[in-house]
Amino acid sequence: MAGTMNAFLDHTQSSKHWFDYSVNGRSMGELAQWAMCAGHFGVPMLMVSGDEAACAEARAFFDPVETAPIKQGLGRNRAQAYPLDEARRRIHDAAERAMALIGRARPLRPICPMDLKLTMTRSDFCDEMMRKHADGERLDARTIRRVTNDYLDILF
């Protein structure tokens, strides 16, 4: 998620354009966004693999969830990958454990109507986003707000 310390290539959708994205007041990254889309179809998030920060983000949003960290972020542009054999084993083992979550894990479905807020990195990016989303409300120079009941309508 954008702004996560020691996350390799931290971002939410666009490193250049998106600064913060929240649903009902809770900032979230792409993991939760795509989980809401899957939640629309009744599909829960069972497993995440990535850097340690992505796995921590997954555990903060989904319970239960299995994770397979395969690298440690050392800042935005640096990471230390775990040995290949170890990474493969972690992914395999987490995937195997995740299958046991079927029937226990629940889809991510925030309370509706959902209050979406997107803060851009610059005001001109917000201008452009407002042209694409006339249903949005401009809160300040960089922030747009939208309200929706549709989990598939969460991406600006």
N, C-alpha and C positions, 0 to 999 in steps of 0.2 A: 504494500500500500504506500502511496506517496507520503513522504515525510517519516518513514520508518528508519530509525537509526540502524546502522550496520546491516542494511538489507541490500543485497546485490541488485543494482538497477531498480531501486524503489520507484514505483510509478502507479498511477491509477489511470488506465486508458492511455493517456498521452503525457509523457514527461514534460513536453513543451507547453501544453495548453491547460491541463487540469491540475489544480492545486489541492482541492479537497472536494469530496463527494460524501454526502450523508443522506441517510434515510431515517426519518423520525428522530433526528438529532444525533444519530450514531454514525460517525465516520466509518467508511468501509472502502475496501479496495475491490479489485476484480473478482477475487474468490467469492465474496458474498454476493456481488452483483450477478455473477453467472449462476450461483446457487439459487438465487431468487428466481431466475429464469427457469432453471430446472425444477424448482419448487412449484411453479405454475403447472407443471405436468405431473406433480406428485413424486418427483425424484429427489431423494436426499443426497447430500454430499457425504461420501463414505471415506474418501482418502485424498490426501494432498501430498505431493512430493515437490521439493524445491529447496531453497535455502532455509536455514534455521528460522529466520524471521517469517517467512511464508508459513512455515509449519506452526509457529507460535500464533500467527494471525488465524489460522484455521482452527486451532484449539480454542481460541477466544470466541469464535463465532458458532462452531458446531460441536455439539456434545450428544452423542459420542462421535468421534472421527479418528481415523488412523492417519498417522503422518510418517513420512520417510524423508528426513533431512539428508541431503546429499552434498551440501556445501555450507560453508560458514561465510557470511558476508563480512567483509572487513572495511566496509564503506560502500558508497554508491557504485564505484567503478572497480572494486577489487573483491575477489572471493578466493577462498581456499577450498578446492574440491576435495572430497573424501576419496580415498583410493577406489578405483573403478569396481573391483570385486566387492568391496564393502557397500558401495552405493547400490549396486545391483541386488545384493542380498537385502538391503534395507527396503528397496522398492518391492521386491518379491514378497518379503515377510509382511510388510504393511498391507499389500494387496490381499494376501491370504487372510489376514486378520480382519480386513474390511468386509470380506464376504460374510463374516459372522454378524455384522451390524445390520444386515438386511432384515427388515421387520422391526428393528429397534430404533434406528436413526429416523428422524423426522425431517421432512422438507423444510427449507427456510422460507417462511411466509410471514413477513412483518405485518403488523396490524394495519389495516386499510381504513380510511384512505391514507396513503403514504405521503409524507411531506418530504420531497426531494429537494436538496440544495446542492448546487454545483458552483464552486468558487474556482474561477479561472486564474491563471497566473498574471494576465494583463487585461485591462479594460477593453481593448479592441477585440480580444478573443471573445469577451462577453457580448460585445456588440454583434459580432458575427453569429454567435449562438442564439441570440435573441431573434435574429432574422430567420433562423431555421425553426424556432419554436415560439411562435406567436402566442401560444397559451402560457408562456412563462411570465413570471413576475420578476422584475428587476429589483433586487433588494439594495444593491449598492453598485459601485463601479465594476466589481468583479464577480458578483454573485447573482445567480438566477434561482428562483424557486418554482417548483411545479408540484401539483397535487394530483395523484392518480390512484386508481384502485386496481390497476393492471400490472402484474409482475413482469409482463413483457414490455412494458412501457417505461422501464426504469432507466434506460440509457438515453442520455440527452442527444 
